[in-house]
C-alpha cells in the first residue's frame, strides 16, 4: 500500500518535470536501480510529460514512471505495421521486448537533459563549476548578487561594498636589542582598512515558504548553499537579515484589557539579524559529507 508521500506524488504527477520527480523519489528512498521508464501507448498527443507513476512493493521495491514520449508514444519512430502487429497478438512478449529498449532510451534521454547531475556523462563537473565561479570574480557585487539570488529567490537583496577596519597582529617595537615589556609596546593589533562587502536580505514576512522562521531558514541556506562557494575566496563579508514585518510580543500590562486589546502588535521598526561577519576563506567545507 502506498504511503502518504507516494499518494501525494500521484496526486500531483502532472505538475512534475523529470529532475524534480527524481529528486522527490530519491528523498523517499528510490534510487536509479529501482526506476523503470515506460512510454504511454497512445496515438493522441498529450499536453503533459509524466503520465503516471506506479509504486510496486512486491516482489521488490521499484517505481514505474510512464511518460508521454518514447517508442510507444504518439511521436514513436516505430513503423505503424509493428503497432498493428502488437495489437493483433494475444501475448505481450513483443511489447516487453521493445519495452527494454524503451527504458534504456528514456533513461539516457533524461540523463542528457541535465548532464551535470550524472558524473558518468560529465566527469569533473563540480571542479569545473568552481573554476568558472573564480572567473566570474565572486568579490564583484554583481556576481555576489547573482549567487545570493540563487539561494534566496523569495527575498529582496542589497549588495554593496564597504570599508572594514581589519585587525592584524602587530610585532613588538624594539629599541636597540631590548623589548619594552613582555608584550607589545605599541599594542597587539593594528587596524588596517580593507575592502569588504555587505549583503542585506530583506524579508516581508516572519516565516519562509517552508514554514520555518526566516532567522533559522536564512542561516541554513547561507551556510549550506552560499558559504561553501566562497570558501576558496578571501573576502570580508557581512550578511544581515532584515525582517520588515515582525509579530508583536504578548505583554501583560495594567492598562490592557483582555478580550479588547489585540494580543499581537506590529513591530515599530525592522529587526536585523547578523548571519555572518568575517573572512569567507576561513570556512572549511565538510569534505566527508560531500563525498
C-alpha positions, 0 to 999 in steps of 0.5 A: 500500500502506498504511503502518504508521500507516494499518494501525494506524488500521484496526486500531483504527477502532472505538475512534475518535470523529470529532475524534480520527480527524481529528486522527490523519489530519491528523498523517499528512498528510490534510487536509479536501480529501482526506476523503470521508464515506460512510454504511454501507448497512445496515438493522441498527443498529450499536453503533459510529460509524466503520465503516471507513476506506479509504486510496486512493493512486491516482489521488490521495491521499484517505481514505474514512471510512464511518460508521454514520449518514447517508442510507444508514444504518439511521436514513436519512430516505430513503423505503424505495421509493428503497432498493428502487429502488437495489437493483433497478438494475444501475448505481450512478449513483443511489447516487453521486448521493445519495452527494454529498449524503451527504458534504456532510451528514456533513461539516457534521454533524461540523463542528457537533459541535465548532464551535470547531475550524472558524473558518468556523462560529465566527469569533473563537473563540480571542479569545473563549476568552481573554476568558472565561479573564480572567473566570474570574480565572486568579490564583484557585487554583481556576481555576489548578487547573482549567487545570493539570488540563487539561494534566496529567490523569495527575498529582496537583496542589497549588495554593496561594498564597504570599508572594514577596519581589519585587525592584524597582529602587530610585532613588538617595537624594539629599541636597540636589542631590548623589548619594552615589556613582555608584550607589545609596546605599541599594542597587539593589533593594528587596524588596517582598512580593507575592502569588504562587502555587505549583503542585506536580505530583506524579508516581508514576512516572519516565516519562509515558504517552508514554514520555518522562521526566516532567522533559522531558514536564512542561516541554513541556506547561507551556510549550506548553499552560499558559504561553501562557494566562497570558501576558496575566496578571501573576502570580508563579508557581512550578511544581515537579515532584515525582517520588515514585518515582525509579530508583536510580543504578548505583554501583560500590562495594567492598562490592557484589557483582555478580550479588547486589546489585540494580543499581537502588535506590529513591530515599530521598526525592522529587526536585523539579524547578523548571519555572518561577519568575517573572512569567507576563506576561513570556512572549511567545507565538510569534505566527508559529507560531500563525498 
